[in-house]
Amino acid sequence: MRQHMKPAAQTECACRPSSGTTGTRPAGPPWSATRKPSSSTTTSPRSPGTSAVDLACGNGQWTRQLAAWGLNTHGFDFSAEALRQAAAAGAPDVTYTYWDIDGDPIHHNLRPGSVDLVTCRYSLPYLQYERLLTDVGRWLPPSGTFYALVYVDQPGVSRKPDADPFHRGFTEDEIQALSSGWAFRRTYSLSRSQKAVVLRGYS
Ligand SMILES: C[S@@+](CC[C@H](N)C(=O)[O-])C[C@H]1O[C@@H](n2cnc3c(N)ncnc32)[C@H](O)[C@@H]1O
């Protein structure tokens, strides 16, 4: 997909686990199920030195939220216009870089075990996600976390030619399959049509 996507709306991150999971409702950053509840999405304690990568970051709305939570954050996208908007929004502790995640060599910053958190908001279905997740598993240390927010498709719906190209999602089966090879997996239903996926411990 070579066209720029419309920026998606900021999504509430506290969420309830979907059936079949044992998760508790995380109230801080969504990858941190053990974090104590906080009253605001921007008041979580800072973790100096903690690094995050936001894949296919678009205009950086989510990337900047990660930075507001205290993470040194690097957003990647292949849309020059999205990156221009991201840079124009400005924020400390955020870097944006052009990278075609499917087509270019892996960015040199992404060495094995080099990043504590990798996120991908609304973008995973646009990418070669099976290959990408094996790479993500390498970039994370054993304590690292992958977090994705995805739209949930009814089987057959999103793949129709007239489906909304800006809301590409996964079926429930595809969401289940994302966890292959990960020791820890939890999904959270944010609404009927959105799920958060948290993965740790790729082997
Ligand atoms: C639906 S938007 C989501 C943007 C952002 N993550 C958000 O939550 O607002 C999908 C993004 O994926 C990016 N994208 C799609 N394919 C890509 C690729 N191969 N490499 C890098 N970015 C890609 C698009 O440029 C777009 O910004």
The ligand as a Tripos MOL2 file, in Angstrom:
@<TRIPOS>MOLECULE
LIG
   27    29     1     0     0
SMALL
NO_CHARGES

@<TRIPOS>ATOM
      1 C1         -3.9250    3.5330    9.0090 C.3       1 LIG1
      2 S1         -2.3990    4.4200    9.0330 S.3       1 LIG1
      3 C2         -1.9870    4.3940   10.7640 C.3       1 LIG1
      4 C3         -1.0210    5.4990   11.1400 C.3       1 LIG1
      5 C4         -0.6830    5.6040   12.6180 C.3       1 LIG1
      6 N1         -0.0490    4.4140   13.1390 N.3       1 LIG1
      7 C5         -1.8870    5.9800   13.4530 C.2       1 LIG1
      8 O1         -2.2260    5.2300   14.3670 O.co2     1 LIG1
      9 O2         -2.4800    7.0430   13.2110 O.co2     1 LIG1
     10 C6         -1.2500    3.2610    8.3050 C.3       1 LIG1
     11 C7          0.1400    3.8140    8.1250 C.3       1 LIG1
     12 O3          0.9570    2.7670    7.6140 O.3       1 LIG1
     13 C8          1.9390    3.3540    6.8070 C.3       1 LIG1
     14 N2          2.5440    2.3010    5.9920 N.ar      1 LIG1
     15 C9          1.9070    1.4150    5.1830 C.ar      1 LIG1
     16 N3          2.7990    0.5990    4.5990 N.ar      1 LIG1
     17 C10         4.0330    0.9730    5.0500 C.ar      1 LIG1
     18 C11         5.3750    0.5080    4.8060 C.ar      1 LIG1
     19 N4          5.6230   -0.4850    3.9520 N.pl3     1 LIG1
     20 N5          6.4010    1.1180    5.4450 N.ar      1 LIG1
     21 C12         6.1450    2.1350    6.3050 C.ar      1 LIG1
     22 N6          4.9200    2.6230    6.5810 N.ar      1 LIG1
     23 C13         3.8710    2.0430    5.9440 C.ar      1 LIG1
     24 C14         1.1590    4.4120    6.0280 C.3       1 LIG1
     25 O4          2.0070    5.3810    5.4460 O.3       1 LIG1
     26 C15         0.2680    4.9580    7.1330 C.3       1 LIG1
     27 O5          0.8760    6.0690    7.7710 O.3       1 LIG1
@<TRIPOS>BOND
     1     1     2 1
     2     2     3 1
     3     2    10 1
     4     3     4 1
     5     4     5 1
     6     5     6 1
     7     5     7 1
     8     7     8 2
     9     7     9 1
    10    10    11 1
    11    11    12 1
    12    11    26 1
    13    12    13 1
    14    13    14 1
    15    13    24 1
    16    14    15 ar
    17    14    23 ar
    18    15    16 ar
    19    16    17 ar
    20    17    18 ar
    21    17    23 ar
    22    18    19 1
    23    18    20 ar
    24    20    21 ar
    25    21    22 ar
    26    22    23 ar
    27    24    25 1
    28    24    26 1
    29    26    27 1
@<TRIPOS>SUBSTRUCTURE
     1 LIG1         1 GROUP 0 **** ****
